[in-house]
């Protein structure tokens, strides 16, 4: 691990984050998934997209910008309740690409996956979930989006918001975008709930994203612990251990 990766990977508290909005076919029991699994960095379909649409450019900034513009133009925003009849149904990148539709987290997951598969180091790419607010008098809502550690003018690196649906600013190159630490566009991006990429997840403590909405007008953050109808991470391991014992 290089020095920059070590610094950024360890700058914030790491913690396991699980998602339990999907169920196995033919079952009502929701399964638990590590959120990192949604970010795919070695996928043949993504590789074809990168080649066909020439998304890999001469710099990381240009690559990230091309990917943002591609996702903005290709993916149609459709809320989870409309597309999957589930309040918070996360899609894998190949599902978003083949359906052409997705909620905010689906486009963010696709964007992060494309960036990393193009060769941008994972420590420079994160998916964020947190509050957004259009103005000081507007209600807060939940949203998921990408941030990218951009090469800025003057030789330094700073995190910028790379959104595709809430306040997409694909007309601005990463070196010119408002900084994430200042709230991005119009200071709309506010307190974070958690962040992750394909390698790590960050939060003050382990938490579970259940089937409630984290996007648009939902203002309730994910919960710490177990949600009714889904196993905790500890419960998943106990279930697996018991099955192994039964086969011995």
N, C-alpha and C positions, 0 to 999 in steps of 0.2 A: 504494500500500500504506500503510495507516495505521500509526501508531507501535507499537501493540500487536502487530499482525501481524508487523511487521519484527522486533520483539524475540523473539517466541516462535518464529518460523520460523528464526531464526539463533542461538538459544540453544544448540542442540546441532549437532554435526557432521552435515552432509548427505552422502549417498552414494547411488549407484544400487543398487537392490535388485531382483533379477529372480526370477521363479518359473518352474519348468520341470516342473510336474507334469501338464501336459496335452499331448495329441498331436493332430495334424490327423486328420480322418476318413480311415480307410483306411491310416494310416501308423503305424509304431511309433516314429518319431523324435519325441521330445518337443520342443515349441517353447518359446521363451523369451518371457516376458511381463513388462513392467514392472509391479510390484505396484500402482502408483498407478492403473492402468487398471481394477482391480477395483472401485474406489470410484466409483460413477456419481452425478453431481450434476445430471443433466438427463435424466430418464428418464420417459416417459409412464406406464409402469406404476406407478412409485413415486409419481408425481403423483396418480394415481387412488387409491392406498392412503392417501396423506396426506389427501386430501379425504374419502374414504368413512369413514375411521376418525377423522377430526378430530384429526390428530396435531399440527398446527401450533397452538400455544397463544399466550397473551399475552406470555410471556417465553421466553427461550432455555432457562432451567432447566426450566420447565414442559413445553416441547416435548421436550427431551431425556428427561425423566422419562416422558412419554407414549409415546415411541418405545421406551424400554427395556421398559415394561410390555407394549407390543404385541408385540415380538419374543419376550419370555419366554412369552407366552400363545399365540403363533401358531406358532413354529418348534419342531419336535420334534427333540431332539438324536439324531442317528444318525451314528456314526463313518464316516469316509471309506471304510474297507475294506469296510464293510457296504453302503453306499449306492452306491459307484462302483467297487468292487474295486481301488481305488488307495489306497496308504497316505496320501497327502496331496493330495487333489483339491479345489482351491479352486473355489467356485461364484461366479458373478456374482449380484448381488442379484435380478435377474429370475428366475434359476434357483431360488434359495432360496424366493422368494415362490410360484412356481408348483408347486414340489415339496412345500413345507411342511416339509422336513427339511433338516438341515445339521449340520456339525461346528462346533466353537467358532469357527473363523475365518469361517465362512459367516454366522453370526449377527452377528458383530462387523462384518463388511463391510457387511451389510444395515443394521445400526444406524447406522454412520457415514454411509452413503449417504443414509439418510432424514434424519438430522440436518442434513447439508449442504444437501440439496434443500429442506428446510424453511426455510433461510435462516440457520442458525447458521454463523458464519464458519469456513472450513476450519481456520484456525490454532487453533481451540478444540476440534478433534476429531482424535483419532489412533487408529489401530489399533496395538496393541502385541503383540509376540510375545516370550515370555520364560519364565522359570521360575516355577512355583508350588509351594508346599509347605504341606500342611495343618497340620503341626505340626513342632516342632524335631526329632522323632525319625522323622517320615515321610520317604519318599523324595521327591526333587524330580521334578517332571514338567514337560512343556512345555504352554503354553497360549497362546491368542490372545484378546484382549479389547479393548474400547474404553476410552479415557480421555477425559474431557471437562473443559474449563476452566470450572468452575462459578462462578457468582456466589455468594459466601459471605456470611454475616452479617457486617456491619461494613463492607461495601463493597469488600472485596478479592476477588481471583479465585484459585482453587486447583484443581489437577488432582485429579479423583476417578475411581475405577474405575466403569465402567458395564458390568457383566458380565450375561450372559443365561443362563449355564449352569453355571459352576463354583461360584461363590458369588454367585448373583444376589440382589441386595438391592433389588428394585424397590419394596419397601414404604417405602424411604427416599427422600426428595427429594434432589436433588443438593446442596443447601445443607447437608444433614445427613449425607451419606455420609462414611466414613473417607477420609482423604487418600491419594492414590496414592503420594506420597513416603514415607508411613509404612507402605506395604505393603497398603493397602486393608483389607478385612475380615480381622481377626485376623492382620494382617501376612503374609497368605498369598502376596501378589504380590511377587515378588523380582526378581532381576537381569534386565534386558531384553536381548534379542538385537537387535531393531530395531523401529522405529516408522514409520508412514506414514499419509498421507491421500491425497486425490485430486490434491494439488499437489506434495507433497514427500515424500521418504523420508529417514530419519535412521539413521546408523550410523557407526562409526569408519572403516569402509572398505567398498567395494562387496562385496556377497555375493549368493549364489544360494540360493534356497529350492528344494530338489529334491523328489523324490517320497517322501521319508521323512516320518514324522509329526512335527509340532511340537506336537501336542495330547495331552492326557491323560497317559499314562504314559511318553511318550517324553522322554528327558532329554538328547538329543543336539542341540545347536544347529545351525542351517544352516551350510553350508560357504562359505568364501571361494574363488572360482574356479570351475572347470568340473567338472560331474558327468558320469560316463559315461552316454552315451545322449542327452545334451543339449548344445547349443552354448552357449558363453559369449556375453556381449553382443558382444564383439569378433568372435567367430566368426559371429554372426548378421549383423553389418554386412559382413563379408568375403563371406559367401554372397550377400547382396543386391547388393553391388558387382559380383561376378562375373556374376550374372544380367544386370545392366544392360549390362556389357561385351559379353556374348554377343549381346545384341540390337542393339548398335551396328553 
